[in-house]
Amino acid sequence: MSESFLHFLWRCKRFNSSSLQTTQGLPLDILNPGEWNRHSGPDFFNARIRMDGALWAGNVELHVQASEWDAHGHSSDPAYDNVLLHVVYEEDRPVISASGKRIPCLELKGKIPPGLIHRYKQLEQQRSGIPCSKFWRDVPEEIRRGWLTQILEERLEQKSGVVMRLLDDTRQHQDEAFYRLMARNFGLQVNTEPFDALARSVPVVVPARLRSSLLQLEALFFGQAGLLDRHFEEEYPRLLQREYALLRHKFALSPMKASQWKFMRMRPSGFPTRRIARFAALIQKNPFPLSSLMAAGSLAEMEELLSVELSEYWKTHYDFGKSTAASGKRHTGHAFIHTIILNTLVPFMYGLGKRKGDAGLIGKALDLLGDMPPEQNKITRFWQEMGENPANAAHTQALIHLRNHWCEARKCLECEIGGHCLAGAATVA
Ligand code: SF4
């Protein structure tokens, strides 16, 4: 028995509640278990119960053993003085409040359907896959869909939190905030922070002023990235060095440390050098792409707006001085463009919609996810093996979030799927 399971039992009233009595024999009726308090203080607020014929409204505290009340220091804490019911698995001893009153106690031992305990143990002890692996396929489609819709909303809320912070940092400058978020996502996890630092080091108006020359844009970004601060044999990087020296002086810039960039365990096509070159090409194509992306009428139009061709040097190099015939894609691939849309444009539209109270913009972000193809990665393949057949990116985004933030954290007792699995077991002997 764990306290989290006890919480679940109380919250969802999954125990035999007919003819309930406190341990002192007072008749008890649970009208409302109350609101779960995830912060300090009693576990549930505003519960409503009828005890010995009288109606009560107030707080409820839960413990596996009643003696944990003292062990957790509640006996001397005035925040627990007005607890009207102590719900325990076992009352190993009576509990007295700080003001000297015996706190009414409900003992759940013997009132939990054995099938429910058995199913809970199955969830808890499942080690391969996810805890509900054995039951997932039996959960009705409408329950899975409904839960995944909530999970998608949670994911978008979480991702748009970064957008809110960027808007605040830039004093609501949408283009600057979007430029920084896009730069972060060009880092693709491994180089997120250096890309973030790079974008912060040169406000979007600076590259916008240089958009007539891709050479100058590359000089600006590679120079600021600290990647030009070494000796080169080839003429092209030397040219970038000379350009950067002028730009550095003109805009009073100071470069980052090259050591911040990570190249290890990465395919050449993912090297930050190639990503910086692609970022420079995208800024040249459109330094303020937010408005045109939001106005685009289709996914294909967005793909066109985000697709760029690398400069001649980067068509045949993956790093300075390192050329290869097979140097990867010259044009931006669809998979990368979709990653940028998923991680930059969608959260940006969603966050902006939330901030402005613009339901149309929020709906547009959701529609865009519905139009995008499902993602293909380790997590989506796992769900496919579980029987899910994602139709679009809205579905895969929800599945990825569920796996990473719920299943991995084993939050099954708070999950609708877990609740359904246990509900099905409530009467199983
Ligand atoms: S969190 Fe939900 S979906 Fe994930 S394993 Fe637990 S019950 Fe299943």
Residues whose N, C-alpha, C, O or C-beta is under 5 A from the ligand:
A	BS01	SF4	I130 P131 C132 L402 W406 C407 K411 C412 C415 I417 G418
